[in-house]
């Protein structure tokens, strides 16, 4: 079976923050799906990384959340929120 590779590269895993963004806004999968015109099962596939969105869908999601696409999707894992909020640089004060 052919792979989804392009330009000689293997398929890369697409990471996303959709579940976090939904939780922050108190949205169900169904509500998000209706807002961007997709099936609620597709939201689940996206969140689990089982499905990569089209450019159009990625842009619709970014527009809905009022964020740049790269704040939602990435080819590298996003740092943990705890690491961003409580990094060693922010826990101590050195004068």
Secondary structure by P-SEA (a helix, b strand, c coil): ccccccccccbbbbbbaaaaaaaaacccaaaaaaaacccaaaaaaaaaccccccaaaaaaaaaaacccccccccccccccaaaaacccccccccc
